[in-house]
Amino acid sequence: MNVLYFAWVRERIGLPREEVQSEAATVSELVDELVAREERYAAAFADRSALRVAIDQELSDFDAPLAGAREVAFFPPMTGG
């Protein structure tokens, strides 16, 4: 699946997107797999409460299932203006 990173998440990881092969059943399990890879992922996902996630361009949460997902995006909360 494609994993996309936006704003400071992208800055900490150093990539705007990547193709990830994962056995994760939920978003949270995917994050656990990423964090286990390298310190830069651990830094980006250190405070999950400061992040939002979208699965196939629909807002979701970290315990959402990933079955059939083609894209997962991580980004900080947005403010209007």
mmCIF file of the N, C-alpha and C atoms, coordinates in Angstrom:
data_MODEL
# 
_entry.id   MODEL 
# 
loop_
_atom_site.group_PDB 
_atom_site.id 
_atom_site.type_symbol 
_atom_site.label_atom_id 
_atom_site.label_alt_id 
_atom_site.label_comp_id 
_atom_site.label_asym_id 
_atom_site.label_entity_id 
_atom_site.label_seq_id 
_atom_site.pdbx_PDB_ins_code 
_atom_site.Cartn_x 
_atom_site.Cartn_y 
_atom_site.Cartn_z 
_atom_site.occupancy 
_atom_site.B_iso_or_equiv 
_atom_site.pdbx_formal_charge 
_atom_site.auth_seq_id 
_atom_site.auth_comp_id 
_atom_site.auth_asym_id 
_atom_site.auth_atom_id 
_atom_site.pdbx_PDB_model_num 
ATOM 1   N N  . MET A 1 1  ? 0.834   -1.172 0.000  1.00 0.00 ? 1  MET A N  1 
ATOM 2   C CA . MET A 1 1  ? 0.000   0.000  0.000  1.00 0.00 ? 1  MET A CA 1 
ATOM 3   C C  . MET A 1 1  ? 0.882   1.239  0.000  1.00 0.00 ? 1  MET A C  1 
ATOM 4   N N  . ASN A 1 2  ? 0.339   2.331  -0.495 1.00 0.00 ? 2  ASN A N  1 
ATOM 5   C CA . ASN A 1 2  ? 1.045   3.602  -0.458 1.00 0.00 ? 2  ASN A CA 1 
ATOM 6   C C  . ASN A 1 2  ? 0.824   4.240  0.900  1.00 0.00 ? 2  ASN A C  1 
ATOM 7   N N  . VAL A 1 3  ? 1.898   4.718  1.508  1.00 0.00 ? 3  VAL A N  1 
ATOM 8   C CA . VAL A 1 3  ? 1.802   5.445  2.763  1.00 0.00 ? 3  VAL A CA 1 
ATOM 9   C C  . VAL A 1 3  ? 2.316   6.853  2.491  1.00 0.00 ? 3  VAL A C  1 
ATOM 10  N N  . LEU A 1 4  ? 1.473   7.834  2.822  1.00 0.00 ? 4  LEU A N  1 
ATOM 11  C CA . LEU A 1 4  ? 1.785   9.241  2.563  1.00 0.00 ? 4  LEU A CA 1 
ATOM 12  C C  . LEU A 1 4  ? 2.013   9.972  3.878  1.00 0.00 ? 4  LEU A C  1 
ATOM 13  N N  . TYR A 1 5  ? 2.961   10.898 3.871  1.00 0.00 ? 5  TYR A N  1 
ATOM 14  C CA . TYR A 1 5  ? 3.288   11.678 5.055  1.00 0.00 ? 5  TYR A CA 1 
ATOM 15  C C  . TYR A 1 5  ? 3.189   13.158 4.697  1.00 0.00 ? 5  TYR A C  1 
ATOM 16  N N  . PHE A 1 6  ? 2.572   13.938 5.585  1.00 0.00 ? 6  PHE A N  1 
ATOM 17  C CA . PHE A 1 6  ? 2.393   15.365 5.325  1.00 0.00 ? 6  PHE A CA 1 
ATOM 18  C C  . PHE A 1 6  ? 2.940   16.203 6.476  1.00 0.00 ? 6  PHE A C  1 
ATOM 19  N N  . ALA A 1 7  ? 3.319   17.442 6.146  1.00 0.00 ? 7  ALA A N  1 
ATOM 20  C CA . ALA A 1 7  ? 3.772   18.460 7.098  1.00 0.00 ? 7  ALA A CA 1 
ATOM 21  C C  . ALA A 1 7  ? 4.958   17.946 7.916  1.00 0.00 ? 7  ALA A C  1 
ATOM 22  N N  . TRP A 1 8  ? 4.924   18.128 9.246  1.00 0.00 ? 8  TRP A N  1 
ATOM 23  C CA . TRP A 1 8  ? 6.084   17.749 10.062 1.00 0.00 ? 8  TRP A CA 1 
ATOM 24  C C  . TRP A 1 8  ? 6.304   16.238 10.108 1.00 0.00 ? 8  TRP A C  1 
ATOM 25  N N  . VAL A 1 9  ? 5.285   15.455 9.811  1.00 0.00 ? 9  VAL A N  1 
ATOM 26  C CA . VAL A 1 9  ? 5.478   14.003 9.745  1.00 0.00 ? 9  VAL A CA 1 
ATOM 27  C C  . VAL A 1 9  ? 6.452   13.688 8.602  1.00 0.00 ? 9  VAL A C  1 
ATOM 28  N N  . ARG A 1 10 ? 6.217   14.309 7.455  1.00 0.00 ? 10 ARG A N  1 
ATOM 29  C CA . ARG A 1 10 ? 7.100   14.136 6.292  1.00 0.00 ? 10 ARG A CA 1 
ATOM 30  C C  . ARG A 1 10 ? 8.511   14.631 6.619  1.00 0.00 ? 10 ARG A C  1 
ATOM 31  N N  . GLU A 1 11 ? 8.603   15.754 7.314  1.00 0.00 ? 11 GLU A N  1 
ATOM 32  C CA . GLU A 1 11 ? 9.919   16.302 7.649  1.00 0.00 ? 11 GLU A CA 1 
ATOM 33  C C  . GLU A 1 11 ? 10.710  15.354 8.548  1.00 0.00 ? 11 GLU A C  1 
ATOM 34  N N  . ARG A 1 12 ? 10.056  14.749 9.515  1.00 0.00 ? 12 ARG A N  1 
ATOM 35  C CA . ARG A 1 12 ? 10.751  13.842 10.436 1.00 0.00 ? 12 ARG A CA 1 
ATOM 36  C C  . ARG A 1 12 ? 11.153  12.537 9.763  1.00 0.00 ? 12 ARG A C  1 
ATOM 37  N N  . ILE A 1 13 ? 10.302  12.029 8.876  1.00 0.00 ? 13 ILE A N  1 
ATOM 38  C CA . ILE A 1 13 ? 10.607  10.770 8.209  1.00 0.00 ? 13 ILE A CA 1 
ATOM 39  C C  . ILE A 1 13 ? 11.537  10.981 7.019  1.00 0.00 ? 13 ILE A C  1 
ATOM 40  N N  . GLY A 1 14 ? 11.409  12.138 6.371  1.00 0.00 ? 14 GLY A N  1 
ATOM 41  C CA . GLY A 1 14 ? 12.284  12.450 5.247  1.00 0.00 ? 14 GLY A CA 1 
ATOM 42  C C  . GLY A 1 14 ? 11.757  11.971 3.908  1.00 0.00 ? 14 GLY A C  1 
ATOM 43  N N  . LEU A 1 15 ? 10.504  11.543 3.868  1.00 0.00 ? 15 LEU A N  1 
ATOM 44  C CA . LEU A 1 15 ? 9.873   11.065 2.627  1.00 0.00 ? 15 LEU A CA 1 
ATOM 45  C C  . LEU A 1 15 ? 8.454   11.599 2.538  1.00 0.00 ? 15 LEU A C  1 
ATOM 46  N N  . PRO A 1 16 ? 8.001   11.937 1.337  1.00 0.00 ? 16 PRO A N  1 
ATOM 47  C CA . PRO A 1 16 ? 6.600   12.332 1.189  1.00 0.00 ? 16 PRO A CA 1 
ATOM 48  C C  . PRO A 1 16 ? 5.669   11.124 1.071  1.00 0.00 ? 16 PRO A C  1 
ATOM 49  N N  . ARG A 1 17 ? 6.210   10.006 0.560  1.00 0.00 ? 17 ARG A N  1 
ATOM 50  C CA . ARG A 1 17 ? 5.411   8.783  0.382  1.00 0.00 ? 17 ARG A CA 1 
ATOM 51  C C  . ARG A 1 17 ? 6.338   7.604  0.199  1.00 0.00 ? 17 ARG A C  1 
ATOM 52  N N  . GLU A 1 18 ? 5.797   6.424  0.442  1.00 0.00 ? 18 GLU A N  1 
ATOM 53  C CA . GLU A 1 18 ? 6.535   5.199  0.173  1.00 0.00 ? 18 GLU A CA 1 
ATOM 54  C C  . GLU A 1 18 ? 5.554   4.048  -0.002 1.00 0.00 ? 18 GLU A C  1 
ATOM 55  N N  . GLU A 1 19 ? 6.014   3.036  -0.698 1.00 0.00 ? 19 GLU A N  1 
ATOM 56  C CA . GLU A 1 19 ? 5.248   1.804  -0.872 1.00 0.00 ? 19 GLU A CA 1 
ATOM 57  C C  . GLU A 1 19 ? 5.648   0.873  0.275  1.00 0.00 ? 19 GLU A C  1 
ATOM 58  N N  . VAL A 1 20 ? 4.665   0.400  1.025  1.00 0.00 ? 20 VAL A N  1 
ATOM 59  C CA . VAL A 1 20 ? 4.935   -0.426 2.195  1.00 0.00 ? 20 VAL A CA 1 
ATOM 60  C C  . VAL A 1 20 ? 4.236   -1.775 2.044  1.00 0.00 ? 20 VAL A C  1 
ATOM 61  N N  . GLN A 1 21 ? 4.991   -2.832 2.250  1.00 0.00 ? 21 GLN A N  1 
ATOM 62  C CA . GLN A 1 21 ? 4.425   -4.179 2.334  1.00 0.00 ? 21 GLN A CA 1 
ATOM 63  C C  . GLN A 1 21 ? 4.201   -4.457 3.809  1.00 0.00 ? 21 GLN A C  1 
ATOM 64  N N  . SER A 1 22 ? 2.970   -4.757 4.184  1.00 0.00 ? 22 SER A N  1 
ATOM 65  C CA . SER A 1 22 ? 2.658   -4.908 5.589  1.00 0.00 ? 22 SER A CA 1 
ATOM 66  C C  . SER A 1 22 ? 1.661   -6.029 5.816  1.00 0.00 ? 22 SER A C  1 
ATOM 67  N N  . GLU A 1 23 ? 1.790   -6.661 6.955  1.00 0.00 ? 23 GLU A N  1 
ATOM 68  C CA . GLU A 1 23 ? 0.829   -7.670 7.396  1.00 0.00 ? 23 GLU A CA 1 
ATOM 69  C C  . GLU A 1 23 ? -0.105  -7.080 8.447  1.00 0.00 ? 23 GLU A C  1 
ATOM 70  N N  . ALA A 1 24 ? -0.011  -5.783 8.683  1.00 0.00 ? 24 ALA A N  1 
ATOM 71  C CA . ALA A 1 24 ? -0.803  -5.122 9.724  1.00 0.00 ? 24 ALA A CA 1 
ATOM 72  C C  . ALA A 1 24 ? -2.298  -5.225 9.438  1.00 0.00 ? 24 ALA A C  1 
ATOM 73  N N  . ALA A 1 25 ? -3.057  -5.478 10.485 1.00 0.00 ? 25 ALA A N  1 
ATOM 74  C CA . ALA A 1 25 ? -4.510  -5.556 10.356 1.00 0.00 ? 25 ALA A CA 1 
ATOM 75  C C  . ALA A 1 25 ? -5.171  -4.200 10.603 1.00 0.00 ? 25 ALA A C  1 
ATOM 76  N N  . THR A 1 26 ? -4.498  -3.335 11.353 1.00 0.00 ? 26 THR A N  1 
ATOM 77  C CA . THR A 1 26 ? -5.044  -2.017 11.676 1.00 0.00 ? 26 THR A CA 1 
ATOM 78  C C  . THR A 1 26 ? -3.997  -0.939 11.416 1.00 0.00 ? 26 THR A C  1 
ATOM 79  N N  . VAL A 1 27 ? -4.435  0.300  11.437 1.00 0.00 ? 27 VAL A N  1 
ATOM 80  C CA . VAL A 1 27 ? -3.506  1.422  11.279 1.00 0.00 ? 27 VAL A CA 1 
ATOM 81  C C  . VAL A 1 27 ? -2.482  1.403  12.415 1.00 0.00 ? 27 VAL A C  1 
ATOM 82  N N  . SER A 1 28 ? -2.936  1.153  13.619 1.00 0.00 ? 28 SER A N  1 
ATOM 83  C CA . SER A 1 28 ? -2.026  1.123  14.764 1.00 0.00 ? 28 SER A CA 1 
ATOM 84  C C  . SER A 1 28 ? -0.928  0.079  14.582 1.00 0.00 ? 28 SER A C  1 
ATOM 85  N N  . GLU A 1 29 ? -1.275  -1.085 14.063 1.00 0.00 ? 29 GLU A N  1 
ATOM 86  C CA . GLU A 1 29 ? -0.271  -2.121 13.813 1.00 0.00 ? 29 GLU A CA 1 
ATOM 87  C C  . GLU A 1 29 ? 0.703   -1.690 12.716 1.00 0.00 ? 29 GLU A C  1 
ATOM 88  N N  . LEU A 1 30 ? 0.201   -0.984 11.714 1.00 0.00 ? 30 LEU A N  1 
ATOM 89  C CA . LEU A 1 30 ? 1.076   -0.446 10.669 1.00 0.00 ? 30 LEU A CA 1 
ATOM 90  C C  . LEU A 1 30 ? 2.080   0.530  11.272 1.00 0.00 ? 30 LEU A C  1 
ATOM 91  N N  . VAL A 1 31 ? 1.610   1.409  12.127 1.00 0.00 ? 31 VAL A N  1 
ATOM 92  C CA . VAL A 1 31 ? 2.499   2.368  12.781 1.00 0.00 ? 31 VAL A CA 1 
ATOM 93  C C  . VAL A 1 31 ? 3.538   1.632  13.621 1.00 0.00 ? 31 VAL A C  1 
ATOM 94  N N  . ASP A 1 32 ? 3.119   0.595  14.341 1.00 0.00 ? 32 ASP A N  1 
ATOM 95  C CA . ASP A 1 32 ? 4.078   -0.193 15.125 1.00 0.00 ? 32 ASP A CA 1 
ATOM 96  C C  . ASP A 1 32 ? 5.172   -0.773 14.232 1.00 0.00 ? 32 ASP A C  1 
ATOM 97  N N  . GLU A 1 33 ? 4.794   -1.283 13.064 1.00 0.00 ? 33 GLU A N  1 
ATOM 98  C CA . GLU A 1 33 ? 5.779   -1.819 12.120 1.00 0.00 ? 33 GLU A CA 1 
ATOM 99  C C  . GLU A 1 33 ? 6.738   -0.728 11.647 1.00 0.00 ? 33 GLU A C  1 
ATOM 100 N N  . LEU A 1 34 ? 6.204   0.441  11.331 1.00 0.00 ? 34 LEU A N  1 
ATOM 101 C CA . LEU A 1 34 ? 7.049   1.541  10.862 1.00 0.00 ? 34 LEU A CA 1 
ATOM 102 C C  . LEU A 1 34 ? 8.013   1.995  11.956 1.00 0.00 ? 34 LEU A C  1 
ATOM 103 N N  . VAL A 1 35 ? 7.496   2.138  13.168 1.00 0.00 ? 35 VAL A N  1 
ATOM 104 C CA . VAL A 1 35 ? 8.324   2.584  14.295 1.00 0.00 ? 35 VAL A CA 1 
ATOM 105 C C  . VAL A 1 35 ? 9.470   1.607  14.551 1.00 0.00 ? 35 VAL A C  1 
ATOM 106 N N  . ALA A 1 36 ? 9.223   0.331  14.333 1.00 0.00 ? 36 ALA A N  1 
ATOM 107 C CA . ALA A 1 36 ? 10.271  -0.678 14.554 1.00 0.00 ? 36 ALA A CA 1 
ATOM 108 C C  . ALA A 1 36 ? 11.375  -0.610 13.505 1.00 0.00 ? 36 ALA A C  1 
ATOM 109 N N  . ARG A 1 37 ? 11.121  0.060  12.382 1.00 0.00 ? 37 ARG A N  1 
ATOM 110 C CA . ARG A 1 37 ? 12.116  0.158  11.308 1.00 0.00 ? 37 ARG A CA 1 
ATOM 111 C C  . ARG A 1 37 ? 13.322  0.993  11.685 1.00 0.00 ? 37 ARG A C  1 
ATOM 112 N N  . GLU A 1 38 ? 13.058  2.252  12.057 1.00 0.00 ? 38 GLU A N  1 
ATOM 113 C CA . GLU A 1 38 ? 14.132  3.223  12.271 1.00 0.00 ? 38 GLU A CA 1 
ATOM 114 C C  . GLU A 1 38 ? 13.688  4.299  13.253 1.00 0.00 ? 38 GLU A C  1 
ATOM 115 N N  . GLU A 1 39 ? 14.660  4.986  13.797 1.00 0.00 ? 39 GLU A N  1 
ATOM 116 C CA . GLU A 1 39 ? 14.402  6.056  14.767 1.00 0.00 ? 39 GLU A CA 1 
ATOM 117 C C  . GLU A 1 39 ? 13.570  7.192  14.166 1.00 0.00 ? 39 GLU A C  1 
ATOM 118 N N  . ARG A 1 40 ? 13.752  7.492  12.896 1.00 0.00 ? 40 ARG A N  1 
ATOM 119 C CA . ARG A 1 40 ? 13.004  8.613  12.302 1.00 0.00 ? 40 ARG A CA 1 
ATOM 120 C C  . ARG A 1 40 ? 11.501  8.350  12.334 1.00 0.00 ? 40 ARG A C  1 
ATOM 121 N N  . TYR A 1 41 ? 11.089  7.104  12.186 1.00 0.00 ? 41 TYR A N  1 
ATOM 122 C CA . TYR A 1 41 ? 9.667   6.763  12.288 1.00 0.00 ? 41 TYR A CA 1 
ATOM 123 C C  . TYR A 1 41 ? 9.199   6.885  13.733 1.00 0.00 ? 41 TYR A C  1 
ATOM 124 N N  . ALA A 1 42 ? 10.041  6.439  14.653 1.00 0.00 ? 42 ALA A N  1 
ATOM 125 C CA . ALA A 1 42 ? 9.710   6.560  16.073 1.00 0.00 ? 42 ALA A CA 1 
ATOM 126 C C  . ALA A 1 42 ? 9.507   8.019  16.450 1.00 0.00 ? 42 ALA A C  1 
ATOM 127 N N  . ALA A 1 43 ? 10.341  8.908  15.918 1.00 0.00 ? 43 ALA A N  1 
ATOM 128 C CA . ALA A 1 43 ? 10.204  10.336 16.197 1.00 0.00 ? 43 ALA A CA 1 
ATOM 129 C C  . ALA A 1 43 ? 8.906   10.888 15.613 1.00 0.00 ? 43 ALA A C  1 
ATOM 130 N N  . ALA A 1 44 ? 8.570   10.470 14.410 1.00 0.00 ? 44 ALA A N  1 
ATOM 131 C CA . ALA A 1 44 ? 7.366   10.975 13.753 1.00 0.00 ? 44 ALA A CA 1 
ATOM 132 C C  . ALA A 1 44 ? 6.089   10.507 14.445 1.00 0.00 ? 44 ALA A C  1 
ATOM 133 N N  . PHE A 1 45 ? 6.112   9.285  14.985 1.00 0.00 ? 45 PHE A N  1 
ATOM 134 C CA . PHE A 1 45 ? 4.909   8.710  15.580 1.00 0.00 ? 45 PHE A CA 1 
ATOM 135 C C  . PHE A 1 45 ? 4.964   8.665  17.106 1.00 0.00 ? 45 PHE A C  1 
ATOM 136 N N  . ALA A 1 46 ? 5.853   9.447  17.709 1.00 0.00 ? 46 ALA A N  1 
ATOM 137 C CA . ALA A 1 46 ? 6.023   9.424  19.161 1.00 0.00 ? 46 ALA A CA 1 
ATOM 138 C C  . ALA A 1 46 ? 4.739   9.799  19.894 1.00 0.00 ? 46 ALA A C  1 
ATOM 139 N N  . ASP A 1 47 ? 3.971   10.721 19.358 1.00 0.00 ? 47 ASP A N  1 
ATOM 140 C CA . ASP A 1 47 ? 2.717   11.150 19.990 1.00 0.00 ? 47 ASP A CA 1 
ATOM 141 C C  . ASP A 1 47 ? 1.586   10.964 18.986 1.00 0.00 ? 47 ASP A C  1 
ATOM 142 N N  . ARG A 1 48 ? 0.992   9.801  18.985 1.00 0.00 ? 48 ARG A N  1 
ATOM 143 C CA . ARG A 1 48 ? -0.064  9.496  18.018 1.00 0.00 ? 48 ARG A CA 1 
ATOM 144 C C  . ARG A 1 48 ? -1.290  10.384 18.204 1.00 0.00 ? 48 ARG A C  1 
ATOM 145 N N  . SER A 1 49 ? -1.476  10.913 19.407 1.00 0.00 ? 49 SER A N  1 
ATOM 146 C CA . SER A 1 49 ? -2.628  11.792 19.634 1.00 0.00 ? 49 SER A CA 1 
ATOM 147 C C  . SER A 1 49 ? -2.485  13.105 18.863 1.00 0.00 ? 49 SER A C  1 
ATOM 148 N N  . ALA A 1 50 ? -1.263  13.404 18.399 1.00 0.00 ? 50 ALA A N  1 
ATOM 149 C CA . ALA A 1 50 ? -1.019  14.625 17.630 1.00 0.00 ? 50 ALA A CA 1 
ATOM 150 C C  . ALA A 1 50 ? -1.134  14.380 16.128 1.00 0.00 ? 50 ALA A C  1 
ATOM 151 N N  . LEU A 1 51 ? -1.628  13.208 15.743 1.00 0.00 ? 51 LEU A N  1 
ATOM 152 C CA . LEU A 1 51 ? -1.729  12.849 14.329 1.00 0.00 ? 51 LEU A CA 1 
ATOM 153 C C  . LEU A 1 51 ? -3.150  12.484 13.936 1.00 0.00 ? 51 LEU A C  1 
ATOM 154 N N  . ARG A 1 52 ? -3.414  12.675 12.674 1.00 0.00 ? 52 ARG A N  1 
ATOM 155 C CA . ARG A 1 52 ? -4.664  12.212 12.060 1.00 0.00 ? 52 ARG A CA 1 
ATOM 156 C C  . ARG A 1 52 ? -4.279  11.228 10.974 1.00 0.00 ? 52 ARG A C  1 
ATOM 157 N N  . VAL A 1 53 ? -5.231  10.378 10.606 1.00 0.00 ? 53 VAL A N  1 
ATOM 158 C CA . VAL A 1 53 ? -4.984  9.376  9.580  1.00 0.00 ? 53 VAL A CA 1 
ATOM 159 C C  . VAL A 1 53 ? -6.175  9.315  8.639  1.00 0.00 ? 53 VAL A C  1 
ATOM 160 N N  . ALA A 1 54 ? -5.869  9.075  7.379  1.00 0.00 ? 54 ALA A N  1 
ATOM 161 C CA . ALA A 1 54 ? -6.916  8.852  6.372  1.00 0.00 ? 54 ALA A CA 1 
ATOM 162 C C  . ALA A 1 54 ? -6.589  7.553  5.645  1.00 0.00 ? 54 ALA A C  1 
ATOM 163 N N  . ILE A 1 55 ? -7.621  6.754  5.431  1.00 0.00 ? 55 ILE A N  1 
ATOM 164 C CA . ILE A 1 55 ? -7.482  5.524  4.660  1.00 0.00 ? 55 ILE A CA 1 
ATOM 165 C C  . ILE A 1 55 ? -8.240  5.721  3.363  1.00 0.00 ? 55 ILE A C  1 
ATOM 166 N N  . ASP A 1 56 ? -7.539  5.575  2.251  1.00 0.00 ? 56 ASP A N  1 
ATOM 167 C CA . ASP A 1 56 ? -8.127  5.809  0.932  1.00 0.00 ? 56 ASP A CA 1 
ATOM 168 C C  . ASP A 1 56 ? -8.896  7.126  0.895  1.00 0.00 ? 56 ASP A C  1 
ATOM 169 N N  . GLN A 1 57 ? -8.272  8.164  1.447  1.00 0.00 ? 57 GLN A N  1 
ATOM 170 C CA . GLN A 1 57 ? -8.731  9.548  1.432  1.00 0.00 ? 57 GLN A CA 1 
ATOM 171 C C  . GLN A 1 57 ? -9.991  9.800  2.263  1.00 0.00 ? 57 GLN A C  1 
ATOM 172 N N  . GLU A 1 58 ? -10.237 8.933  3.244  1.00 0.00 ? 58 GLU A N  1 
ATOM 173 C CA . GLU A 1 58 ? -11.332 9.156  4.186  1.00 0.00 ? 58 GLU A CA 1 
ATOM 174 C C  . GLU A 1 58 ? -10.766 9.153  5.595  1.00 0.00 ? 58 GLU A C  1 
ATOM 175 N N  . LEU A 1 59 ? -11.113 10.205 6.369  1.00 0.00 ? 59 LEU A N  1 
ATOM 176 C CA . LEU A 1 59 ? -10.620 10.281 7.738  1.00 0.00 ? 59 LEU A CA 1 
ATOM 177 C C  . LEU A 1 59 ? -10.992 9.022  8.497  1.00 0.00 ? 59 LEU A C  1 
ATOM 178 N N  . SER A 1 60 ? -10.059 8.571  9.318  1.00 0.00 ? 60 SER A N  1 
ATOM 179 C CA . SER A 1 60 ? -10.257 7.335  10.050 1.00 0.00 ? 60 SER A CA 1 
ATOM 180 C C  . SER A 1 60 ? -9.588  7.468  11.404 1.00 0.00 ? 60 SER A C  1 
ATOM 181 N N  . ASP A 1 61 ? -9.412  6.344  12.098 1.00 0.00 ? 61 ASP A N  1 
ATOM 182 C CA . ASP A 1 61 ? -8.690  6.372  13.355 1.00 0.00 ? 61 ASP A CA 1 
ATOM 183 C C  . ASP A 1 61 ? -7.680  5.222  13.386 1.00 0.00 ? 61 ASP A C  1 
ATOM 184 N N  . PHE A 1 62 ? -6.888  5.203  14.438 1.00 0.00 ? 62 PHE A N  1 
ATOM 185 C CA . PHE A 1 62 ? -5.767  4.274  14.478 1.00 0.00 ? 62 PHE A CA 1 
ATOM 186 C C  . PHE A 1 62 ? -6.173  2.822  14.689 1.00 0.00 ? 62 PHE A C  1 
ATOM 187 N N  . ASP A 1 63 ? -7.384  2.568  15.149 1.00 0.00 ? 63 ASP A N  1 
ATOM 188 C CA . ASP A 1 63 ? -7.788  1.167  15.273 1.00 0.00 ? 63 ASP A CA 1 
ATOM 189 C C  . ASP A 1 63 ? -8.644  0.706  14.103 1.00 0.00 ? 63 ASP A C  1 
ATOM 190 N N  . ALA A 1 64 ? -8.681  1.499  13.043 1.00 0.00 ? 64 ALA A N  1 
ATOM 191 C CA . ALA A 1 64 ? -9.432  1.132  11.833 1.00 0.00 ? 64 ALA A CA 1 
ATOM 192 C C  . ALA A 1 64 ? -8.727  -0.013 11.101 1.00 0.00 ? 64 ALA A C  1 
ATOM 193 N N  . PRO A 1 65 ? -9.513  -0.916 10.512 1.00 0.00 ? 65 PRO A N  1 
ATOM 194 C CA . PRO A 1 65 ? -8.915  -2.023 9.760  1.00 0.00 ? 65 PRO A CA 1 
ATOM 195 C C  . PRO A 1 65 ? -8.301  -1.553 8.447  1.00 0.00 ? 65 PRO A C  1 
ATOM 196 N N  . LEU A 1 66 ? -7.261  -2.250 8.022  1.00 0.00 ? 66 LEU A N  1 
ATOM 197 C CA . LEU A 1 66 ? -6.573  -1.916 6.775  1.00 0.00 ? 66 LEU A CA 1 
ATOM 198 C C  . LEU A 1 66 ? -6.931  -2.848 5.617  1.00 0.00 ? 66 LEU A C  1 
ATOM 199 N N  . ALA A 1 67 ? -7.775  -3.819 5.836  1.00 0.00 ? 67 ALA A N  1 
ATOM 200 C CA . ALA A 1 67 ? -8.127  -4.787 4.790  1.00 0.00 ? 67 ALA A CA 1 
ATOM 201 C C  . ALA A 1 67 ? -8.601  -4.057 3.536  1.00 0.00 ? 67 ALA A C  1 
ATOM 202 N N  . GLY A 1 68 ? -7.916  -4.307 2.438  1.00 0.00 ? 68 GLY A N  1 
ATOM 203 C CA . GLY A 1 68 ? -8.278  -3.708 1.163  1.00 0.00 ? 68 GLY A CA 1 
ATOM 204 C C  . GLY A 1 68 ? -7.808  -2.281 0.950  1.00 0.00 ? 68 GLY A C  1 
ATOM 205 N N  . ALA A 1 69 ? -7.161  -1.689 1.944  1.00 0.00 ? 69 ALA A N  1 
ATOM 206 C CA . ALA A 1 69 ? -6.700  -0.297 1.808  1.00 0.00 ? 69 ALA A CA 1 
ATOM 207 C C  . ALA A 1 69 ? -5.579  -0.202 0.774  1.00 0.00 ? 69 ALA A C  1 
ATOM 208 N N  . ARG A 1 70 ? -5.639  0.824  -0.053 1.00 0.00 ? 70 ARG A N  1 
ATOM 209 C CA . ARG A 1 70 ? -4.578  1.069  -1.036 1.00 0.00 ? 70 ARG A CA 1 
ATOM 210 C C  . ARG A 1 70 ? -3.683  2.220  -0.615 1.00 0.00 ? 70 ARG A C  1 
ATOM 211 N N  . GLU A 1 71 ? -4.220  3.106  0.249  1.00 0.00 ? 71 GLU A N  1 
ATOM 212 C CA . GLU A 1 71 ? -3.459  4.290  0.650  1.00 0.00 ? 71 GLU A CA 1 
ATOM 213 C C  . GLU A 1 71 ? -3.777  4.649  2.097  1.00 0.00 ? 71 GLU A C  1 
ATOM 214 N N  . VAL A 1 72 ? -2.725  4.976  2.838  1.00 0.00 ? 72 VAL A N  1 
ATOM 215 C CA . VAL A 1 72 ? -2.873  5.465  4.208  1.00 0.00 ? 72 VAL A CA 1 
ATOM 216 C C  . VAL A 1 72 ? -2.062  6.747  4.293  1.00 0.00 ? 72 VAL A C  1 
ATOM 217 N N  . ALA A 1 73 ? -2.679  7.806  4.814  1.00 0.00 ? 73 ALA A N  1 
ATOM 218 C CA . ALA A 1 73 ? -1.997  9.095  4.929  1.00 0.00 ? 73 ALA A CA 1 
ATOM 219 C C  . ALA A 1 73 ? -1.962  9.528  6.387  1.00 0.00 ? 73 ALA A C  1 
ATOM 220 N N  . PHE A 1 74 ? -0.818  10.073 6.801  1.00 0.00 ? 74 PHE A N  1 
ATOM 221 C CA . PHE A 1 74 ? -0.643  10.583 8.155  1.00 0.00 ? 74 PHE A CA 1 
ATOM 222 C C  . PHE A 1 74 ? -0.360  12.072 8.075  1.00 0.00 ? 74 PHE A C  1 
ATOM 223 N N  . PHE A 1 75 ? -1.006  12.842 8.956  1.00 0.00 ? 75 PHE A N  1 
ATOM 224 C CA . PHE A 1 75 ? -0.847  14.296 8.940  1.00 0.00 ? 75 PHE A CA 1 
ATOM 225 C C  . PHE A 1 75 ? -1.255  14.869 10.280 1.00 0.00 ? 75 PHE A C  1 
ATOM 226 N N  . PRO A 1 76 ? -0.744  16.062 10.619 1.00 0.00 ? 76 PRO A N  1 
ATOM 227 C CA . PRO A 1 76 ? -1.168  16.712 11.856 1.00 0.00 ? 76 PRO A CA 1 
ATOM 228 C C  . PRO A 1 76 ? -2.573  17.289 11.680 1.00 0.00 ? 76 PRO A C  1 
ATOM 229 N N  . PRO A 1 77 ? -3.256  17.568 12.793 1.00 0.00 ? 77 PRO A N  1 
ATOM 230 C CA . PRO A 1 77 ? -4.590  18.181 12.669 1.00 0.00 ? 77 PRO A CA 1 
ATOM 231 C C  . PRO A 1 77 ? -4.492  19.496 11.905 1.00 0.00 ? 77 PRO A C  1 
ATOM 232 N N  . MET A 1 78 ? -5.513  19.783 11.161 1.00 0.00 ? 78 MET A N  1 
ATOM 233 C CA . MET A 1 78 ? -5.538  21.017 10.374 1.00 0.00 ? 78 MET A CA 1 
ATOM 234 C C  . MET A 1 78 ? -6.419  22.042 11.061 1.00 0.00 ? 78 MET A C  1 
ATOM 235 N N  . THR A 1 79 ? -6.056  23.297 10.863 1.00 0.00 ? 79 THR A N  1 
ATOM 236 C CA . THR A 1 79 ? -6.883  24.372 11.390 1.00 0.00 ? 79 THR A CA 1 
ATOM 237 C C  . THR A 1 79 ? -7.450  25.160 10.223 1.00 0.00 ? 79 THR A C  1 
ATOM 238 N N  . GLY A 1 80 ? -8.616  25.660 10.428 1.00 0.00 ? 80 GLY A N  1 
ATOM 239 C CA . GLY A 1 80 ? -9.266  26.461 9.380  1.00 0.00 ? 80 GLY A CA 1 
ATOM 240 C C  . GLY A 1 80 ? -8.861  27.907 9.462  1.00 0.00 ? 80 GLY A C  1 
ATOM 241 N N  . GLY A 1 81 ? -9.226  28.638 8.449  1.00 0.00 ? 81 GLY A N  1 
ATOM 242 C CA . GLY A 1 81 ? -8.885  30.068 8.512  1.00 0.00 ? 81 GLY A CA 1 
ATOM 243 C C  . GLY A 1 81 ? -9.391  30.810 7.331  1.00 0.00 ? 81 GLY A C  1 
# 
